[in-house]
């Protein structure tokens, strides 16, 4: 959500701290998304099927969606702003 474009800009310039301060979720989930795209190549998906099922299975996707929902709720609290301001 908010801050994603600026965070991506900072990531492209290898400024991970500023990117994390703008949108921690993007910084955390971007490597996961890249691994997912790489594994979508059929030969890798078949070769490492057990890893693929564990890393991208239904339960894992539910946990990630719950994490995104909780992060979205917590991000709009003063507690989250306090934590980010200390970094």
Secondary structure, DSSP 8 states (H G I E B T S, - for coil): -TTHHHHHHHHHTT-HHHHHHH-HHHHHHHHHHHHHHHHTSHHHHHHTHHHHHHHHSHHHHHHHHHHHHHHHHHHTSHHHHHHHHH-
